[in-house]
Amino acid sequence: MKILIKNIKELLQIREPEVHKVSGAEMANLPKIENAWLLIEENVIADFGKMDTMPQINADTVIDATGKTVLPAWCDSHTHIVYAGNREQEFADRINGLSYEEIAARGGGILNSAKKLNETSEDEVYEQSRVRLEEVMQLGSGAVEIKSGYGLSVEGEIKMLRVIKRLRENYPVAIKATFLGAHAFPSEFKENHSGYIDMIINEMLPKIAEEKLAEYIDAFCETGYFSVEETERIMEAGKKYGLQAKIHVNQFTAINGIEACVKHKALSVDHLEIVTDEDIEALKGTHTMPVALPTCSFFISIPYTPARKMIAAGLPLALATDFNPGTTPSGNMNLVVATACIKMKMTPEEAINAATLNGAYAMGLSATHGSITKGKRANLIITKPLSSYYQLPYAFGSNLIDSVMIEGNLI
């Protein structure tokens, strides 16, 4: 099956196979071809170029993209799509003046989601999560990482990871699974942190490894949640089962967690609303990808990741949604890109690089996703006619996607 897309106004994110991420000043460069064509064979990108050099191609399907932009599908490297119910009441509580910490202290937040998750059957959790996954695919996401973390029990965490596995089996989108048993301490372990971590290490991890339910391990390294020392214990345990770390860190406070994550060769450090000079130094020259979650900052009114400072220091940066029921009930990567431009002062080029190429890197998909590269998966966004790709973040409230292609199929 050959699909030819022709007369593309702008074909964005043209990369050679060896380019797995971009950092610092390189993030401002978004290679493109104007008046382009793109050939897809089976489910991969076979060839592309300028229209005036297009060879004779006998395609099964021809798509005329006159006036339209084509770019790689978004790579959302941080989501919590699998959950039960919602936390609408907490939304109202925040409007009425309660902080995230105050809501959590009252039994809300993560513990609220855990209660609902454990009361809901696996099939029902799957049905609710399936709807969310289909929505983000239609919004242009061609790869997503999904975390557990609302079970906080052996049975609950396994249930979530099995749901993630079912989603992966039933949908063409690339899905990476992350075990986040260390999301919060269950109320019965509030005064016995070591006991809960023992459960994660000795009961949860062996079962997850036996069923091959996760690729990564995560922890909420934050004041009032998991300390740096506790997070290191989690990362060390994950390594023994082949699970690389992707860690929540520096959302509310800086407690030297980033340095520990780099030491343990974490693939990514996510949130980073608070970043110190020492954190930036710790990240320089490493293989750890910083990941910003701007719509979380937007939704709960906390600071935004200091993108300009980090990029000026030569760091890479990825963007993701943090789609979850409490602090970011949205999986819209288009809004993430726009918010990064508007609130974090990232240029459109930097934001698109962060949401495609660097996002793929942050979930171990650099070889197959995130750029227009021969041999990569045909996961594409075809926009409506645009004046330029700057319109994507500029017209932040408009749906500018005409169609989405995943694994060479229009959805």
C-alpha positions as CSV (number, residue, x, y, z in Angstrom):
1,M,0.0,0.0,0.0
2,K,1.5,3.3,-1.1
3,I,0.1,6.7,0.0
4,L,1.3,9.9,-1.7
5,I,0.7,13.3,0.0
6,K,1.5,16.0,-2.5
7,N,1.4,19.8,-2.8
8,I,2.3,20.1,0.9
9,K,2.7,23.8,1.8
10,E,5.2,23.1,4.6
11,L,6.7,19.7,5.5
12,L,8.1,20.2,9.0
13,Q,10.7,18.4,11.1
14,I,12.9,16.9,8.4
15,R,15.7,15.0,10.2
16,E,18.5,12.5,9.5
17,P,18.2,9.2,11.4
18,E,21.1,9.9,13.7
19,V,19.4,13.0,15.2
20,H,17.6,11.8,18.3
21,K,17.1,15.1,20.2
22,V,17.9,18.8,20.0
23,S,19.3,21.0,22.7
24,G,20.0,24.6,23.5
25,A,20.2,26.9,20.4
26,E,19.5,23.9,18.1
27,M,16.0,23.9,19.4
28,A,15.3,27.0,17.4
29,N,15.9,25.2,14.1
30,L,13.0,23.4,12.6
31,P,14.1,22.0,9.2
32,K,11.3,22.0,6.6
33,I,10.6,21.7,2.9
34,E,8.2,24.0,1.2
35,N,5.9,22.8,-1.6
36,A,6.7,19.2,-0.8
37,W,5.6,15.6,-1.3
38,L,5.7,12.6,1.0
39,L,5.5,9.0,0.2
40,I,4.3,6.3,2.6
41,E,4.8,2.6,2.0
42,E,3.0,0.2,4.3
43,N,3.3,2.1,7.7
44,V,6.6,3.9,7.3
45,I,7.9,7.1,5.6
46,A,9.5,5.9,2.4
47,D,10.6,9.2,0.7
48,F,9.9,12.9,0.4
49,G,11.2,16.0,-1.3
50,K,10.2,19.2,-3.3
51,M,7.3,18.9,-5.7
52,D,9.5,20.0,-8.6
53,T,11.7,16.9,-8.1
54,M,9.0,14.4,-7.4
55,P,9.4,11.2,-9.5
56,Q,6.6,9.3,-11.2
57,I,4.9,7.4,-8.3
58,N,2.1,4.9,-8.7
59,A,0.3,5.3,-5.4
60,D,-2.8,3.5,-4.2
61,T,-4.0,6.7,-2.5
62,V,-3.1,10.3,-3.3
63,I,-3.8,13.1,-0.8
64,D,-3.7,16.7,-2.1
65,A,-2.4,18.9,0.8
66,T,-2.5,22.2,-1.0
67,G,-2.2,25.0,1.5
68,K,-1.7,22.5,4.4
69,T,1.2,21.8,6.7
70,V,2.3,18.2,7.5
71,L,4.3,17.4,10.6
72,P,5.1,14.4,12.8
73,A,2.3,13.4,15.2
74,W,2.8,14.7,18.7
75,C,4.8,12.5,21.1
76,D,3.3,12.8,24.6
77,S,5.8,11.4,27.0
78,H,4.0,12.0,30.3
79,T,0.3,11.0,30.9
80,H,-1.9,9.4,33.4
81,I,-4.7,8.5,30.9
82,V,-5.7,5.3,32.9
83,Y,-7.9,6.3,35.8
84,A,-11.5,6.0,37.1
85,G,-14.0,8.8,37.5
86,N,-12.9,12.4,37.9
87,R,-12.0,15.1,40.4
88,E,-14.4,17.8,39.4
89,Q,-15.1,18.7,43.1
90,E,-11.4,19.5,43.7
91,F,-11.5,21.8,40.7
92,A,-14.2,23.8,42.5
93,D,-12.3,23.6,45.8
94,R,-9.2,25.2,44.2
95,I,-11.4,28.0,42.8
96,N,-12.6,28.5,46.4
97,G,-9.0,28.9,47.6
98,L,-7.7,25.5,48.6
99,S,-4.2,24.6,47.5
100,Y,-3.1,21.3,46.0
101,E,-1.5,20.4,49.3
102,E,-4.6,21.3,51.4
103,I,-6.8,19.2,49.1
104,A,-4.4,16.2,49.5
105,A,-4.4,16.6,53.3
106,R,-8.2,16.3,53.3
107,G,-8.0,12.9,51.5
108,G,-8.3,14.4,48.0
109,G,-5.8,14.4,45.2
110,I,-4.0,11.1,44.4
111,L,-5.6,9.2,47.3
112,N,-9.1,10.2,46.0
113,S,-8.2,8.8,42.5
114,A,-6.8,5.7,44.2
115,K,-10.0,5.1,46.1
116,K,-12.1,5.4,42.9
117,L,-9.7,3.2,40.9
118,N,-9.7,0.4,43.4
119,E,-13.6,0.5,43.5
120,T,-13.9,0.2,39.7
121,S,-13.6,-3.0,37.7
122,E,-10.7,-3.5,35.3
123,D,-13.1,-3.6,32.3
124,E,-14.8,-0.3,33.3
125,V,-11.4,1.3,33.8
126,Y,-10.4,0.1,30.4
127,E,-13.6,1.5,28.8
128,Q,-13.1,5.0,30.4
129,S,-9.4,5.0,29.4
130,R,-10.2,3.9,25.9
131,V,-12.3,7.0,25.3
132,R,-9.5,9.3,26.4
133,L,-6.9,7.5,24.3
134,E,-9.1,7.8,21.2
135,E,-9.6,11.5,21.9
136,V,-5.8,12.3,22.1
137,M,-5.2,10.3,18.9
138,Q,-7.7,12.5,17.2
139,L,-5.9,15.6,18.6
140,G,-2.7,14.5,16.9
141,S,-0.9,12.3,19.4
142,G,0.8,9.4,17.8
143,A,2.8,8.1,20.8
144,V,1.9,8.3,24.5
145,E,3.5,7.2,27.7
146,I,0.9,6.1,30.3
147,K,1.6,5.7,34.0
148,S,0.0,3.6,36.7
149,G,0.0,5.2,40.2
150,Y,-3.7,5.4,41.2
151,G,-3.8,1.9,42.6
152,L,-1.3,2.2,45.5
153,S,-1.9,-1.4,46.2
154,V,-0.6,-4.6,44.6
155,E,-4.0,-5.4,43.0
156,G,-4.7,-1.8,41.9
157,E,-1.3,-1.1,40.3
158,I,-1.4,-4.4,38.4
159,K,-5.0,-3.6,37.3
160,M,-3.8,-0.3,35.8
161,L,-0.9,-1.8,34.0
162,R,-3.0,-4.5,32.5
163,V,-5.4,-1.8,31.2
164,I,-2.4,-0.1,29.6
165,K,-1.3,-3.4,28.1
166,R,-4.8,-3.9,26.6
167,L,-4.8,-0.4,25.1
168,R,-1.5,-1.1,23.5
169,E,-2.8,-4.3,22.0
170,N,-6.0,-2.7,20.7
171,Y,-4.8,0.6,19.3
172,P,-2.1,1.5,16.7
173,V,-0.7,4.3,18.7
174,A,2.7,3.7,20.3
175,I,2.3,3.2,24.1
176,K,5.0,3.1,26.7
177,A,4.0,1.8,30.2
178,T,5.5,3.3,33.4
179,F,5.0,1.8,36.9
180,L,4.3,4.6,39.3
181,G,3.5,2.8,42.5
182,A,5.5,5.5,44.3
183,H,2.9,8.2,43.5
184,A,1.8,8.8,47.1
185,F,1.7,6.9,50.3
186,P,-1.6,5.2,51.0
187,S,-3.2,6.4,54.2
188,E,-2.4,3.1,56.0
189,F,1.3,3.7,55.3
190,K,1.3,7.4,56.2
191,E,3.6,6.8,59.1
192,N,5.3,3.8,57.7
193,H,7.0,4.9,54.5
194,S,9.5,2.1,54.5
195,G,6.7,-0.5,54.8
196,Y,5.0,0.8,51.6
197,I,8.3,1.0,49.7
198,D,9.0,-2.6,50.8
199,M,5.6,-3.6,49.2
200,I,6.5,-1.8,46.0
201,I,9.9,-3.6,45.8
202,N,9.0,-7.0,47.1
203,E,5.4,-7.5,46.0
204,M,4.6,-5.1,43.1
205,L,7.8,-5.2,41.1
206,P,8.1,-9.0,40.9
207,K,4.5,-9.4,39.6
208,I,5.0,-6.5,37.1
209,A,8.2,-8.1,35.8
210,E,6.6,-11.5,35.6
211,E,3.8,-10.2,33.3
212,K,6.1,-7.7,31.5
213,L,3.7,-4.9,32.2
214,A,6.1,-1.9,32.3
215,E,9.2,-0.4,30.6
216,Y,9.8,2.4,33.1
217,I,9.6,3.2,36.8
218,D,8.6,6.5,38.3
219,A,8.2,8.2,41.7
220,F,6.8,11.5,42.9
221,C,10.0,13.0,44.3
222,E,8.6,16.0,46.2
223,T,8.3,17.5,49.7
224,G,5.5,15.6,51.4
225,Y,5.7,12.7,49.0
226,F,8.8,10.6,48.3
227,S,12.1,12.0,49.6
228,V,15.3,11.9,47.5
229,E,16.5,8.9,49.4
230,E,13.2,7.1,49.0
231,T,13.2,7.9,45.3
232,E,16.7,6.5,44.9
233,R,15.6,3.3,46.6
234,I,12.8,3.0,44.0
235,M,15.1,3.7,41.1
236,E,17.6,1.1,42.3
237,A,14.9,-1.5,42.6
238,G,13.6,-0.7,39.1
239,K,17.0,-1.2,37.6
240,K,17.1,-4.8,38.9
241,Y,14.1,-5.5,36.8
242,G,15.3,-3.6,33.7
243,L,13.0,-0.6,34.3
244,Q,14.7,2.7,33.6
245,A,13.6,5.7,35.7
246,K,11.3,8.6,34.5
247,I,10.8,10.7,37.6
248,H,8.3,13.4,38.8
249,V,10.5,16.1,40.4
250,N,10.7,19.8,41.3
251,Q,6.9,20.4,40.9
252,F,6.6,22.5,44.1
253,T,10.1,22.5,45.7
254,A,13.7,21.8,44.7
255,I,15.2,19.2,47.0
256,N,18.2,18.0,44.9
257,G,16.1,15.3,43.3
258,I,17.4,16.1,39.8
259,E,21.0,15.4,40.7
260,A,19.9,12.0,42.1
261,C,17.9,11.2,38.9
262,V,20.9,12.0,36.7
263,K,23.1,9.8,38.9
264,H,20.8,6.9,38.3
265,K,20.6,7.6,34.6
266,A,16.9,8.6,34.5
267,L,15.6,8.9,30.9
268,S,13.6,11.9,31.9
269,V,12.9,14.3,34.8
270,D,9.4,15.7,34.5
271,H,7.6,18.8,35.8
272,L,10.5,21.2,36.7
273,E,8.3,24.1,37.6
274,I,11.0,25.0,40.1
275,V,14.6,24.8,38.7
276,T,17.7,26.0,40.5
277,D,21.1,26.8,39.0
278,E,22.4,23.6,40.6
279,D,19.7,21.6,38.8
280,I,20.7,23.1,35.5
281,E,24.3,22.2,36.1
282,A,23.4,18.7,37.1
283,L,21.6,18.2,33.8
284,K,24.3,19.6,31.5
285,G,25.9,17.0,29.2
286,T,23.7,14.1,30.4
287,H,21.4,11.8,28.6
288,T,18.4,12.8,30.9
289,M,15.6,14.7,29.1
290,P,13.9,17.5,31.0
291,V,10.2,17.5,30.4
292,A,7.9,20.5,31.0
293,L,4.1,20.1,31.6
294,P,2.7,23.6,30.9
295,T,-1.0,22.9,31.0
296,C,-0.5,21.6,34.5
297,S,0.9,25.0,35.5
298,F,-2.0,26.6,33.6
299,F,-4.7,24.5,35.3
300,I,-3.5,24.7,39.0
301,S,-1.9,28.1,38.8
302,I,1.7,27.2,39.7
303,P,4.9,28.6,38.1
304,Y,5.9,27.5,34.6
305,T,9.1,25.6,33.8
306,P,11.8,28.2,33.1
307,A,12.3,27.2,29.5
308,R,14.3,30.2,28.4
309,K,16.8,29.8,31.2
310,M,17.2,26.1,30.5
311,I,17.5,26.4,26.7
312,A,20.0,29.3,27.2
313,A,22.1,27.0,29.3
314,G,22.2,24.5,26.4
315,L,19.7,22.0,27.7
316,P,17.1,20.1,25.7
317,L,13.5,20.3,26.6
318,A,10.5,18.1,25.9
319,L,6.8,19.0,26.3
320,A,4.0,16.7,27.5
321,T,0.4,17.0,28.7
322,D,0.4,15.3,32.2
323,F,-3.1,14.2,31.3
324,N,-4.6,13.2,34.7
325,P,-7.9,13.7,36.6
326,G,-6.7,16.1,39.2
327,T,-4.2,18.7,37.9
328,T,-4.4,18.4,34.0
329,P,-7.7,16.9,32.8
330,S,-6.6,17.4,29.1
331,G,-4.5,15.4,26.7
332,N,-4.5,18.2,24.1
333,M,-0.9,18.5,22.9
334,N,-1.9,21.4,20.6
335,L,-2.8,23.4,23.7
336,V,0.5,22.3,25.4
337,V,2.5,23.7,22.4
338,A,0.5,27.0,22.4
339,T,0.8,27.4,26.2
340,A,4.6,26.8,26.0
341,C,4.8,29.6,23.5
342,I,2.5,32.0,25.3
343,K,3.5,31.4,28.9
344,M,7.1,29.9,28.7
345,K,8.2,32.1,25.8
346,M,9.3,29.2,23.7
347,T,9.4,30.0,20.0
348,P,7.0,27.9,17.7
349,E,10.1,26.1,16.4
350,E,11.3,25.2,20.0
351,A,7.8,24.1,21.1
352,I,7.3,21.8,18.0
353,N,10.8,20.3,18.5
354,A,10.0,19.7,22.2
355,A,6.6,18.1,21.4
356,T,7.9,15.8,18.6
357,L,11.6,14.8,18.4
358,N,12.4,15.5,22.1
359,G,9.1,14.0,23.2
360,A,10.0,10.8,21.4
361,Y,13.4,10.7,23.1
362,A,11.8,11.1,26.5
363,M,10.0,7.8,26.0
364,G,12.6,5.8,24.2
365,L,11.1,6.1,20.7
366,S,13.7,8.2,18.9
367,A,14.4,5.5,16.3
368,T,10.8,5.3,15.1
369,H,8.9,8.5,16.0
370,G,9.1,12.2,16.3
371,S,10.4,13.4,12.9
372,I,10.0,13.2,9.1
373,T,12.8,10.6,8.5
374,K,13.0,7.8,6.0
375,G,12.1,4.5,7.8
376,K,10.2,6.1,10.7
377,R,6.6,5.4,11.4
378,A,4.1,7.2,9.2
379,N,2.5,9.1,12.2
380,L,1.5,12.5,10.8
381,I,-0.7,15.5,11.4
382,I,-2.1,17.1,8.3
383,T,-3.4,20.6,9.2
384,K,-6.2,22.6,7.6
385,P,-4.9,25.3,5.2
386,L,-2.6,27.6,7.2
387,S,-0.9,30.9,6.5
388,S,2.2,29.4,8.2
389,Y,2.8,26.8,11.0
390,Y,3.0,29.8,13.4
391,Q,-0.7,29.7,13.3
392,L,-0.7,26.4,15.3
393,P,0.2,28.1,18.6
394,Y,-1.1,31.5,17.6
395,A,-4.7,30.4,17.1
396,F,-4.6,28.4,20.4
397,G,-8.4,28.0,20.7
398,S,-9.0,26.6,17.2
399,N,-8.8,23.1,16.0
400,L,-6.4,23.4,13.0
401,I,-6.0,19.7,12.4
402,D,-7.6,18.3,9.2
403,S,-6.6,14.7,9.7
404,V,-4.3,12.5,11.7
405,M,-2.4,9.5,10.3
406,I,-1.1,6.7,12.6
407,E,0.9,3.8,11.3
408,G,0.0,4.9,7.8
409,N,-3.7,4.9,8.3
410,L,-6.0,7.9,8.6
411,I,-8.0,7.9,11.8
